[in-house]
Amino acid sequence: MKALTLLVSFGVAVLSLVQLPAATARMPLSEVRAGMRAVGVTVFEGAALEEFDAHILGVLTNVMGPQRNLIVARLSGGPLAETGVIQGMSGSPIYIDDRLVGAVSYSLGSFSKDAIAGITPIDEMIGTDAAGGHTLAYARRRSLDLDGFGPDVPAMTDALTTTARAVFGGSHPFATRPADIHALGLPSGDAARLGMQLQPIATPLLLSGAVPEVYEFFSAASGSSGFVTTVGGTMSAEATQELSGRPLRPGDPVGVSLVRGDLTMAGTGTVTLVEDGRVYAFGHPFYNVGPASFPMTQAHVTTVLPSLAISSKITAIGDVIGTFDQDRTTGIFGSLGTGPDLIPIRVTLQDAGGAFERAFSFDIVDDPVFTPLLTATALLNTLFTMTREVGPRTFVLNGSIHLEGRPDVRIGNIYTGDIATIAAATSLTTPLNTLLRNTFESVSVDAIEVDITAVEEPRTATLERVWVDAVRPRPGDQVPLRLSLRNYRGVELLKTVLLDIPPHVSGSVTVEVLDAAAVNRSEQQMGHNAAAATTLDQVIRSLNRLHQNNRLYVRLRRSGKGVVYGGEAMPALPGSVLAVLEANGSSGALTRLTDAPLGEWEVVTDHAVSGSRQLAIELSY
């Protein structure tokens, strides 16, 4: 017993000699006054923390909503006299009397002569994080119309740029009306001017492994969105060694990873506070999605790039060290540890002659807004990397979107012509957007696999005429239907499909030969598509029915009443059933059909086929 007592006493003595980490002392906004001198911490180069000065000018209060405030300060020291406020400084902590006040987060924008910055109060950052978990995840998603990238609508470069701009949104000033601005320590005129000019410091969007076309595309798309495209990369072995075993500190650079692998894309900023394994950074939103699932990574500052417009940190990103799970108006917040699950994309690119075959791998964030755009970007970068950039060409795509607990969504199509690269790259946008934005059930994408065959010539063909090789077709006959196509070289291509005429049919029947675009338009008009679906299973079946550009679709029809209900066709219904469906006001979306299908066939070609024809056949006994 005495031995146990001595052991406990020794343990207590040892623990009393160990300095346990204390919570960071914080200064509440109520104590901040104009004229106070503050010290900021950030990394200007490498991994060394450096101090800079901040002279408090005043506080803008209740501008963006109740209890939303911004401390205004003039920054100096280090390179700031030459660079002004630097992109990538977002989140740099500011201290007064060794107490944390907040994070550098706003600036006057481009061509400013003064390093005037807005500082987000730290209590607002922590308070937003504490309340964030109670926000509904569904409310965080912006509604974006990406349906213009359907398989029957070749996506042009300007359309892709427009969509990217919609995804990245716009950067908004702290206040939009002088009357909204209240201030402490600042004249009302100065406060109004500063409040309407201060905007979130642009987040450097690092791109590595991107071809010039993709880099220029994102530069144009993110020009006024709160992001600025920069050249960067992954951390060198020396930088990795320098950070090895070092805990994340306030003032350290930090990355928000979007794409990893053969293409790297990440936003970068600065850590404000690390407390109890929780990381607070940026002081303004990354994208303001609310609940998030972004990998948190190490980062290493290569240098600061001075600019008369606005200077920026050039940063490389490293290993994943945690997950950012909140992206809010007052900053991004996350926990140290393992990163989130990403969606693996595996692309195989080969030429038609077998001269080369290359495999590419990407891992992208799982997010309803970012996933479709980033998938298109990864494919676009791959195609620009390995194929010629000028002139017509053809791409044949085959693959799958693997879903957890659900059937795969199949990918298969052919794209040809001058815009084939853009069309092929964006071909997954519609199915991904439809799946991730469906309102029935959440969808988890396990992986995406795509095989692409490149052909250095256009492969187009036009349907010119159709006819049947039967003088007096009868019910129950097998009737040869002939199709004449002409390819891009002017060569006639003949195809034959055998039509099985049902034995119970009499009178007049109609044969339709449609290209993929015509079929998709027809089904959309009838409500026979994913938009009319009432369950996730119907959405998946609709996506797997999307038609391919290298096929002609033959339909044999006759007059008959029916409906499309919930995305499913119900042709040739008995009158009693039809009356019940039409009379039931709660039965959901219902589209009437004026004819009934008797058979459907597909004619496969090696070309992207266009053109449609219709033929009437009179059956005789």
C-alpha positions as CSV (number, residue, x, y, z in Angstrom):
1,M,0.0,0.0,0.0
2,K,2.9,2.3,0.8
3,A,4.5,1.5,-2.5
4,L,1.2,2.4,-4.3
5,T,1.0,5.7,-2.4
6,L,4.6,6.6,-3.3
7,L,3.9,5.7,-7.0
8,V,0.9,8.0,-7.1
9,S,2.7,10.8,-5.4
10,F,5.6,10.4,-7.9
11,G,3.2,10.5,-10.8
12,V,1.5,13.7,-9.5
13,A,4.9,15.3,-9.1
14,V,6.0,14.5,-12.6
15,L,2.7,15.7,-14.1
16,S,3.1,19.0,-12.2
17,L,6.4,19.5,-14.0
18,V,4.8,19.0,-17.5
19,Q,3.3,22.2,-19.0
20,L,-0.1,21.2,-20.4
21,P,-1.3,23.2,-23.4
22,A,-3.7,25.9,-22.4
23,A,-6.6,27.2,-24.5
24,T,-5.7,30.2,-26.6
25,A,-6.5,33.5,-24.9
26,R,-9.0,35.5,-26.9
27,M,-9.9,39.2,-26.9
28,P,-13.7,39.8,-27.3
29,L,-14.7,42.4,-29.9
30,S,-16.1,44.6,-27.2
31,E,-12.6,45.4,-26.0
32,V,-11.2,46.3,-29.4
33,R,-10.6,50.0,-29.9
34,A,-9.3,52.2,-32.6
35,G,-5.6,53.0,-32.2
36,M,-4.7,49.7,-30.7
37,R,-1.5,48.0,-31.9
38,A,-1.7,44.4,-33.0
39,V,0.6,41.7,-34.3
40,G,-0.2,39.3,-37.1
41,V,1.5,36.0,-37.9
42,T,1.8,34.4,-41.3
43,V,4.3,32.6,-43.6
44,F,5.8,34.6,-46.4
45,E,8.3,32.0,-47.6
46,G,9.0,28.4,-46.7
47,A,7.6,27.3,-43.4
48,A,8.9,30.0,-41.1
49,L,6.3,32.0,-39.2
50,E,6.9,35.8,-39.4
51,E,5.3,38.7,-37.6
52,F,3.7,41.8,-39.2
53,D,2.1,44.8,-37.6
54,A,-1.6,45.8,-37.6
55,H,-2.9,49.2,-36.6
56,I,-6.6,49.0,-35.6
57,L,-8.6,51.7,-37.4
58,G,-12.1,50.8,-36.1
59,V,-14.9,48.3,-36.3
60,L,-17.7,47.9,-38.8
61,T,-20.7,46.5,-36.9
62,N,-23.9,44.6,-37.8
63,V,-23.3,45.0,-41.5
64,M,-23.9,41.5,-43.0
65,G,-26.5,40.6,-40.4
66,P,-27.0,40.5,-36.7
67,Q,-23.7,40.0,-34.8
68,R,-21.7,40.1,-38.0
69,N,-18.8,42.5,-37.6
70,L,-15.4,43.3,-39.2
71,I,-12.4,44.9,-37.6
72,V,-10.5,47.3,-39.9
73,A,-6.7,47.6,-39.7
74,R,-3.8,48.9,-41.6
75,L,-1.1,46.2,-42.0
76,S,2.7,46.8,-42.2
77,G,6.0,45.1,-41.8
78,G,7.7,42.3,-43.8
79,P,7.0,42.6,-47.5
80,L,3.6,44.3,-47.0
81,A,4.8,47.8,-47.8
82,E,5.6,46.5,-51.4
83,T,3.0,43.8,-51.8
84,G,-0.1,45.2,-50.0
85,V,-2.5,42.5,-48.6
86,I,-1.4,39.2,-50.1
87,Q,-3.7,36.5,-51.6
88,G,-3.1,33.5,-49.4
89,M,-3.0,35.5,-46.2
90,S,-6.6,34.8,-45.5
91,G,-6.8,33.4,-42.0
92,S,-3.6,35.0,-40.7
93,P,-4.2,35.4,-36.9
94,I,-4.1,38.9,-35.3
95,Y,-3.1,39.3,-31.6
96,I,-3.5,42.2,-29.2
97,D,-1.6,41.8,-25.9
98,D,-1.0,38.1,-26.8
99,R,-4.8,37.5,-27.1
100,L,-6.2,36.3,-30.4
101,V,-8.5,38.9,-32.0
102,G,-9.4,37.4,-35.3
103,A,-8.3,36.5,-38.8
104,V,-7.2,38.7,-41.7
105,S,-9.9,38.0,-44.3
106,Y,-10.8,41.1,-46.4
107,S,-8.9,43.6,-48.5
108,L,-9.6,46.6,-50.7
109,G,-9.0,44.5,-53.8
110,S,-6.7,45.3,-56.8
111,F,-4.5,48.3,-57.2
112,S,-4.8,49.5,-53.6
113,K,-2.0,51.7,-52.3
114,D,-2.8,50.9,-48.7
115,A,-2.6,47.5,-47.0
116,I,-6.0,48.0,-45.5
117,A,-7.5,44.7,-44.2
118,G,-10.7,43.5,-42.7
119,I,-10.3,41.1,-39.7
120,T,-13.1,38.5,-38.9
121,P,-13.5,38.4,-35.1
122,I,-12.4,35.0,-33.7
123,D,-15.5,34.6,-31.5
124,E,-17.7,34.8,-34.6
125,M,-15.6,32.1,-36.3
126,I,-15.8,29.8,-33.3
127,G,-19.5,30.6,-32.8
128,T,-20.4,29.8,-36.4
129,D,-18.5,26.5,-36.2
130,A,-20.4,25.5,-33.0
131,A,-23.7,26.2,-34.6
132,G,-22.9,24.8,-38.0
133,G,-23.6,21.2,-37.2
134,H,-27.3,22.0,-36.7
135,T,-27.7,23.3,-40.3
136,L,-29.5,21.0,-42.7
137,A,-27.0,19.6,-45.2
138,Y,-29.5,19.8,-48.1
139,A,-29.8,23.6,-47.7
140,R,-26.2,24.1,-48.6
141,R,-26.4,23.2,-52.3
142,R,-26.8,25.9,-54.9
143,S,-29.1,25.0,-57.8
144,L,-27.0,25.0,-61.0
145,D,-28.4,24.1,-64.4
146,L,-25.8,21.8,-66.0
147,D,-28.3,20.1,-68.2
148,G,-26.9,21.9,-71.3
149,F,-24.2,19.3,-71.3
150,G,-26.5,16.4,-72.4
151,P,-25.2,13.8,-74.7
152,D,-27.2,15.2,-77.6
153,V,-26.0,18.7,-77.1
154,P,-22.2,19.2,-77.7
155,A,-20.9,21.5,-75.0
156,M,-19.0,24.5,-76.3
157,T,-16.0,26.0,-74.5
158,D,-17.9,29.2,-73.6
159,A,-20.7,27.1,-72.1
160,L,-18.2,25.2,-69.9
161,T,-16.7,28.5,-68.9
162,T,-20.1,29.9,-68.0
163,T,-20.9,26.9,-65.9
164,A,-17.6,27.1,-64.1
165,R,-18.3,30.8,-63.3
166,A,-21.7,29.8,-62.0
167,V,-20.0,27.1,-59.8
168,F,-17.4,29.4,-58.4
169,G,-20.0,32.2,-57.9
170,G,-19.0,35.8,-57.3
171,S,-17.1,37.8,-54.7
172,H,-19.3,40.2,-52.7
173,P,-18.2,43.2,-50.7
174,F,-18.8,43.3,-46.9
175,A,-21.6,45.8,-47.4
176,T,-23.6,47.0,-50.4
177,R,-25.3,50.1,-49.1
178,P,-23.9,53.0,-47.0
179,A,-27.0,53.0,-44.8
180,D,-26.2,49.4,-43.7
181,I,-22.8,50.4,-42.2
182,H,-22.3,51.3,-38.6
183,A,-18.9,51.9,-37.2
184,L,-16.9,52.3,-34.0
185,G,-13.8,54.5,-34.2
186,L,-14.2,55.5,-37.8
187,P,-15.9,58.5,-39.3
188,S,-19.2,57.5,-41.0
189,G,-17.9,58.5,-44.5
190,D,-14.8,56.5,-44.2
191,A,-16.7,53.5,-42.7
192,A,-19.2,53.6,-45.7
193,R,-16.4,53.7,-48.2
194,L,-14.4,50.9,-46.6
195,G,-17.5,48.7,-46.0
196,M,-18.4,48.9,-49.7
197,Q,-14.9,48.3,-50.9
198,L,-13.7,45.5,-48.6
199,Q,-14.1,42.1,-50.2
200,P,-12.9,38.6,-49.2
201,I,-9.3,38.2,-50.1
202,A,-9.2,36.0,-53.2
203,T,-8.2,32.4,-52.5
204,P,-5.3,31.2,-54.7
205,L,-6.5,28.2,-56.7
206,L,-3.4,26.1,-57.3
207,L,-3.3,24.1,-60.5
208,S,-0.5,21.6,-61.2
209,G,-0.4,19.2,-64.2
210,A,-2.8,21.3,-66.1
211,V,-2.3,22.0,-69.8
212,P,-2.4,25.7,-70.8
213,E,-5.9,25.4,-72.2
214,V,-7.3,24.2,-68.9
215,Y,-5.3,26.8,-66.9
216,E,-6.6,29.6,-69.1
217,F,-10.1,28.2,-68.9
218,F,-10.1,28.3,-65.1
219,S,-8.4,31.7,-65.1
220,A,-11.2,33.1,-67.1
221,A,-13.9,31.3,-65.1
222,S,-12.6,32.4,-61.7
223,G,-11.7,35.9,-62.6
224,S,-14.2,37.7,-60.4
225,S,-15.3,34.8,-58.2
226,G,-13.1,35.1,-55.1
227,F,-10.6,32.7,-56.6
228,V,-7.4,33.4,-58.5
229,T,-5.7,30.8,-60.5
230,T,-2.0,30.3,-59.6
231,V,0.8,27.9,-60.7
232,G,1.9,25.6,-57.9
233,G,2.5,22.0,-57.3
234,T,3.0,19.3,-54.7
235,M,5.6,19.7,-52.0
236,S,9.2,18.7,-52.6
237,A,10.9,16.0,-50.6
238,E,12.8,18.7,-48.7
239,A,9.6,20.6,-47.8
240,T,7.9,17.4,-46.8
241,Q,10.9,16.6,-44.5
242,E,10.8,20.1,-43.1
243,L,7.2,19.7,-42.0
244,S,7.5,16.1,-40.9
245,G,6.3,15.7,-37.4
246,R,5.6,19.4,-36.9
247,P,2.1,20.2,-35.6
248,L,-0.1,22.6,-37.5
249,R,0.3,26.1,-36.1
250,P,-1.6,29.4,-36.3
251,G,-0.1,31.3,-39.2
252,D,0.8,28.2,-41.1
253,P,-0.4,27.8,-44.7
254,V,-3.1,25.2,-45.3
255,G,-4.6,23.6,-48.4
256,V,-8.2,22.7,-49.4
257,S,-7.8,19.9,-51.9
258,L,-10.3,19.5,-54.8
259,V,-8.4,17.2,-57.2
260,R,-5.4,14.9,-56.5
261,G,-3.4,12.7,-58.9
262,D,-2.4,13.4,-62.4
263,L,-4.1,16.8,-62.0
264,T,-3.8,18.7,-58.8
265,M,-6.2,21.5,-57.8
266,A,-6.4,23.1,-54.4
267,G,-7.3,26.3,-52.7
268,T,-4.8,27.7,-50.2
269,G,-5.0,30.0,-47.2
270,T,-3.8,30.4,-43.6
271,V,-4.6,28.8,-40.3
272,T,-6.1,31.1,-37.6
273,L,-6.4,28.8,-34.6
274,V,-5.8,25.1,-33.7
275,E,-7.5,24.1,-30.5
276,D,-8.6,20.6,-29.3
277,G,-7.8,19.1,-32.7
278,R,-10.1,21.7,-34.4
279,V,-8.7,23.9,-37.1
280,Y,-10.0,27.4,-38.0
281,A,-8.8,29.1,-41.1
282,F,-9.5,31.7,-43.9
283,G,-11.8,34.0,-41.9
284,H,-14.1,34.0,-45.0
285,P,-15.8,31.2,-47.0
286,F,-13.9,29.0,-49.4
287,Y,-17.2,28.4,-51.3
288,N,-19.8,28.8,-48.5
289,V,-21.3,25.3,-49.1
290,G,-22.1,24.9,-45.3
291,P,-21.4,21.3,-44.3
292,A,-18.4,20.2,-46.4
293,S,-16.1,17.3,-47.0
294,F,-12.8,18.7,-48.3
295,P,-9.4,17.2,-47.6
296,M,-7.2,19.5,-45.4
297,T,-3.6,19.4,-46.5
298,Q,-0.2,20.6,-45.5
299,A,1.1,23.5,-47.5
300,H,4.5,25.1,-48.1
301,V,5.0,28.7,-49.4
302,T,7.5,28.9,-52.2
303,T,7.5,32.7,-52.4
304,V,5.3,35.8,-52.6
305,L,4.7,37.0,-56.1
306,P,4.5,40.9,-55.9
307,S,2.0,42.6,-58.2
308,L,0.7,46.1,-58.8
309,A,-2.7,44.6,-59.1
310,I,-2.7,42.3,-56.1
311,S,0.1,40.1,-54.8
312,S,-0.2,36.3,-54.1
313,K,1.6,33.5,-52.3
314,I,2.9,30.7,-54.5
315,T,2.2,27.6,-52.6
316,A,2.7,23.8,-52.9
317,I,0.4,21.4,-51.1
318,G,1.4,18.2,-49.3
319,D,-0.2,15.3,-47.4
320,V,-3.7,15.2,-46.2
321,I,-3.8,16.0,-42.5
322,G,-7.6,16.2,-41.8
323,T,-11.0,17.2,-43.1
324,F,-12.6,20.6,-43.5
325,D,-16.2,19.8,-42.6
326,Q,-17.6,23.4,-42.4
327,D,-17.4,26.1,-45.0
328,R,-19.2,29.2,-43.7
329,T,-19.3,33.0,-44.1
330,T,-16.8,33.4,-41.3
331,G,-14.3,30.8,-42.3
332,I,-13.6,27.2,-42.9
333,F,-13.4,24.7,-40.0
334,G,-12.3,21.2,-39.7
335,S,-10.6,18.5,-37.6
336,L,-7.1,17.0,-37.8
337,G,-6.9,13.3,-38.6
338,T,-7.9,11.3,-41.6
339,G,-9.2,12.9,-44.8
340,P,-12.6,12.3,-46.3
341,D,-13.4,9.7,-48.9
342,L,-12.7,10.9,-52.4
343,I,-14.1,9.7,-55.7
344,P,-11.5,7.8,-57.8
345,I,-11.5,8.4,-61.5
346,R,-9.6,6.0,-63.7
347,V,-9.2,7.0,-67.4
348,T,-7.6,4.8,-70.1
349,L,-6.8,6.7,-73.4
350,Q,-5.7,4.8,-76.5
351,D,-5.6,5.4,-80.2
352,A,-7.6,3.4,-82.7
353,G,-4.5,1.8,-84.2
354,G,-3.1,0.7,-80.9
355,A,0.1,2.8,-81.2
356,F,-0.3,4.1,-77.6
357,E,-2.2,3.5,-74.5
358,R,-2.0,5.5,-71.3
359,A,-3.7,5.3,-67.9
360,F,-4.6,8.3,-65.8
361,S,-5.8,8.5,-62.2
362,F,-7.6,11.3,-60.3
363,D,-9.2,11.6,-57.0
364,I,-11.8,14.3,-56.7
365,V,-14.0,15.6,-53.9
366,D,-17.5,14.2,-53.4
367,D,-19.7,17.2,-53.7
368,P,-22.9,17.8,-55.8
369,V,-21.6,21.1,-57.1
370,F,-17.9,20.4,-57.6
371,T,-17.9,16.8,-58.7
372,P,-19.5,17.2,-62.2
373,L,-17.3,20.2,-63.1
374,L,-14.0,18.6,-61.8
375,T,-14.7,15.4,-63.6
376,A,-15.1,17.3,-66.8
377,T,-11.9,19.2,-66.1
378,A,-9.9,16.0,-65.4
379,L,-11.1,14.5,-68.7
380,L,-10.5,17.7,-70.6
381,N,-7.0,17.9,-69.3
382,T,-6.3,14.3,-70.3
383,L,-7.6,14.7,-73.8
384,F,-5.7,18.0,-74.4
385,T,-2.6,16.3,-73.0
386,M,-2.5,13.3,-75.3
387,T,-4.3,14.3,-78.5
388,R,-3.9,17.0,-81.1
389,E,-5.5,20.3,-80.4
390,V,-6.5,21.6,-83.8
391,G,-8.8,20.1,-86.4
392,P,-11.6,17.5,-86.3
393,R,-11.2,14.3,-84.4
394,T,-13.3,11.5,-82.9
395,F,-13.5,10.1,-79.4
396,V,-15.3,6.8,-78.5
397,L,-16.2,6.6,-74.8
398,N,-17.1,3.5,-72.7
399,G,-17.3,3.3,-69.0
400,S,-19.3,3.2,-65.8
401,I,-20.2,5.4,-62.8
402,H,-20.2,2.9,-59.9
403,L,-22.7,3.6,-57.2
404,E,-22.8,2.2,-53.7
405,G,-25.6,-0.2,-53.4
406,R,-27.1,0.7,-56.8
407,P,-26.7,-0.5,-60.4
408,D,-23.9,1.1,-62.4
409,V,-24.7,4.0,-64.7
410,R,-23.2,3.1,-68.0
411,I,-21.2,5.5,-70.1
412,G,-21.0,5.0,-73.9
413,N,-21.0,7.4,-76.8
414,I,-19.1,8.8,-79.7
415,Y,-18.1,12.4,-80.3
416,T,-16.7,13.8,-83.5
417,G,-15.9,17.1,-85.2
418,D,-14.1,20.3,-84.2
419,I,-15.7,20.4,-80.7
420,A,-15.3,16.6,-80.0
421,T,-12.8,17.3,-77.2
422,I,-15.1,19.5,-75.2
423,A,-18.1,17.3,-75.9
424,A,-16.3,14.1,-74.8
425,A,-14.9,15.8,-71.7
426,T,-18.3,17.0,-70.5
427,S,-20.2,13.8,-71.3
428,L,-20.3,12.7,-67.7
429,T,-21.6,16.1,-66.5
430,T,-25.3,15.3,-67.1
431,P,-25.4,11.9,-65.4
432,L,-23.3,13.0,-62.4
433,N,-25.4,16.2,-62.0
434,T,-28.6,14.3,-62.3
435,L,-27.5,11.7,-59.7
436,L,-26.0,14.0,-57.2
437,R,-28.9,16.5,-57.4
438,N,-31.8,14.0,-57.3
439,T,-34.4,14.8,-54.6
440,F,-35.2,11.2,-53.7
441,E,-32.2,9.7,-52.0
442,S,-28.6,10.5,-51.4
443,V,-26.2,8.9,-53.8
444,S,-22.7,7.7,-53.1
445,V,-20.4,7.5,-56.1
446,D,-17.8,4.7,-55.4
447,A,-15.7,5.2,-58.6
448,I,-15.7,6.3,-62.2
449,E,-14.1,4.4,-65.0
450,V,-13.7,5.6,-68.5
451,D,-12.1,4.1,-71.6
452,I,-11.5,6.5,-74.5
453,T,-10.4,5.6,-78.0
454,A,-9.1,8.6,-80.0
455,V,-9.3,8.7,-83.8
456,E,-7.5,11.5,-85.7
457,E,-10.3,12.1,-88.2
458,P,-14.0,13.0,-88.2
459,R,-16.4,10.1,-88.3
460,T,-19.8,11.5,-89.3
461,A,-22.6,10.0,-91.4
462,T,-26.0,11.2,-92.6
463,L,-29.1,9.1,-93.0
464,E,-30.4,9.8,-96.5
465,R,-33.3,7.4,-97.1
466,V,-35.1,4.3,-95.8
467,W,-37.3,1.6,-97.6
468,V,-38.6,-1.9,-97.1
469,D,-37.8,-4.8,-99.4
470,A,-41.3,-6.3,-99.4
471,V,-44.0,-5.8,-101.9
472,R,-47.0,-6.8,-99.7
473,P,-45.9,-7.1,-96.1
474,R,-48.3,-9.2,-93.9
475,P,-48.8,-9.6,-90.2
476,G,-46.3,-12.1,-88.8
477,D,-43.7,-11.4,-91.5
478,Q,-40.1,-10.5,-91.0
479,V,-39.6,-7.4,-93.2
480,P,-36.1,-6.2,-94.2
481,L,-35.7,-2.5,-93.6
482,R,-32.9,-0.9,-95.7
483,L,-31.1,2.3,-94.6
484,S,-28.8,4.3,-96.8
485,L,-26.2,6.6,-95.1
486,R,-23.5,8.7,-96.5
487,N,-20.3,9.3,-94.5
488,Y,-18.1,12.4,-94.4
489,R,-16.1,11.1,-97.4
490,G,-19.2,10.8,-99.5
491,V,-19.2,7.0,-99.4
492,E,-22.6,5.3,-99.2
493,L,-23.1,2.9,-96.3
494,L,-26.0,0.4,-96.4
495,K,-27.5,-1.1,-93.3
496,T,-30.3,-3.6,-92.9
497,V,-32.6,-4.3,-89.9
498,L,-35.2,-7.1,-89.9
499,L,-38.6,-5.9,-88.6
500,D,-40.7,-8.5,-86.9
501,I,-44.4,-7.6,-87.6
502,P,-46.6,-8.9,-84.8
503,P,-49.2,-11.4,-86.1
504,H,-52.1,-9.6,-84.4
505,V,-51.6,-6.3,-86.1
506,S,-53.5,-5.1,-89.1
507,G,-53.9,-1.9,-91.1
508,S,-51.4,0.8,-91.2
509,V,-48.2,0.9,-89.1
510,T,-45.4,3.5,-89.0
511,V,-41.7,3.0,-89.0
512,E,-39.5,5.7,-87.5
513,V,-35.8,5.8,-87.9
514,L,-34.3,8.4,-85.5
515,D,-30.8,9.6,-84.5
516,A,-29.9,9.9,-80.8
517,A,-30.7,13.6,-80.6
518,A,-34.2,13.1,-82.0
519,V,-35.0,10.2,-79.7
520,N,-33.8,12.2,-76.7
521,R,-36.0,15.2,-77.7
522,S,-39.0,12.9,-78.2
523,E,-38.7,11.2,-74.9
524,Q,-38.1,14.5,-73.1
525,Q,-41.3,15.9,-74.7
526,M,-43.2,12.8,-73.5
527,G,-41.8,13.1,-70.0
528,H,-40.0,9.8,-70.5
529,N,-36.8,10.9,-68.9
530,A,-35.0,11.4,-65.5
531,A,-36.8,14.7,-64.9
532,A,-40.1,12.9,-64.7
533,A,-38.9,10.1,-62.5
534,T,-40.5,9.5,-59.1
535,T,-37.8,7.2,-57.6
536,L,-34.0,7.0,-57.7
537,D,-34.2,3.6,-59.5
538,Q,-36.2,5.3,-62.3
539,V,-33.5,8.0,-62.5
540,I,-30.8,5.4,-62.9
541,R,-32.8,3.5,-65.5
542,S,-33.4,6.7,-67.5
543,L,-29.7,7.5,-67.5
544,N,-28.9,4.1,-68.8
545,R,-31.4,4.6,-71.6
546,L,-29.7,7.7,-72.9
547,H,-29.0,7.1,-76.5
548,Q,-25.7,7.0,-78.3
549,N,-24.6,9.2,-81.3
550,N,-23.3,6.2,-83.3
551,R,-26.7,4.5,-83.5
552,L,-30.0,4.8,-85.3
553,Y,-33.1,3.8,-83.4
554,V,-35.9,2.1,-85.3
555,R,-39.4,2.1,-83.9
556,L,-42.5,0.3,-85.2
557,R,-45.7,1.9,-84.0
558,R,-49.4,2.0,-84.5
559,S,-52.2,4.2,-83.2
560,G,-53.2,3.5,-79.6
561,K,-53.8,5.4,-76.4
562,G,-51.4,5.2,-73.4
563,V,-49.5,7.4,-70.9
564,V,-46.1,8.0,-69.5
565,Y,-46.3,7.9,-65.7
566,G,-43.3,8.6,-63.5
567,G,-40.9,8.3,-66.4
568,E,-42.2,4.9,-67.5
569,A,-44.1,4.3,-70.7
570,M,-47.5,2.5,-70.5
571,P,-48.7,2.2,-74.1
572,A,-51.9,0.7,-75.4
573,L,-53.8,0.8,-72.1
574,P,-57.3,-0.4,-71.8
575,G,-59.8,2.4,-71.6
576,S,-60.8,1.7,-68.1
577,V,-57.2,1.8,-66.8
578,L,-56.5,5.0,-68.8
579,A,-59.6,6.7,-67.3
580,V,-58.6,5.8,-63.7
581,L,-55.1,7.3,-64.2
582,E,-56.4,10.4,-65.8
583,A,-59.0,11.0,-63.2
584,N,-56.6,10.5,-60.2
585,G,-55.3,14.0,-59.5
586,S,-52.8,12.6,-57.0
587,S,-51.2,10.2,-59.4
588,G,-48.3,12.6,-60.3
589,A,-46.9,13.7,-63.6
590,L,-48.8,12.0,-66.5
591,T,-48.2,12.5,-70.2
592,R,-50.6,11.1,-72.8
593,L,-49.4,8.9,-75.7
594,T,-51.2,8.7,-79.0
595,D,-49.5,5.6,-80.3
596,A,-48.2,2.3,-79.1
597,P,-44.9,0.7,-79.8
598,L,-44.8,-2.7,-81.6
599,G,-41.0,-3.1,-81.6
600,E,-37.7,-1.3,-81.3
601,W,-34.3,-2.0,-82.9
602,E,-30.9,-0.4,-82.9
603,V,-28.6,0.0,-85.8
604,V,-24.9,0.3,-84.7
605,T,-22.4,2.2,-86.9
606,D,-18.8,3.4,-86.6
607,H,-19.9,7.0,-87.1
608,A,-21.8,9.8,-85.3
609,V,-25.0,9.6,-87.3
610,S,-27.5,12.4,-87.9
611,G,-30.8,12.4,-89.6
612,S,-34.3,10.9,-89.1
613,R,-36.9,9.4,-91.5
614,Q,-40.5,8.1,-91.3
615,L,-42.1,5.4,-93.4
616,A,-45.8,4.2,-93.5
617,I,-46.4,0.5,-94.1
618,E,-49.9,-0.9,-95.1
619,L,-50.3,-4.5,-94.0
620,S,-52.4,-6.8,-96.0
621,Y,-53.7,-10.4,-95.6
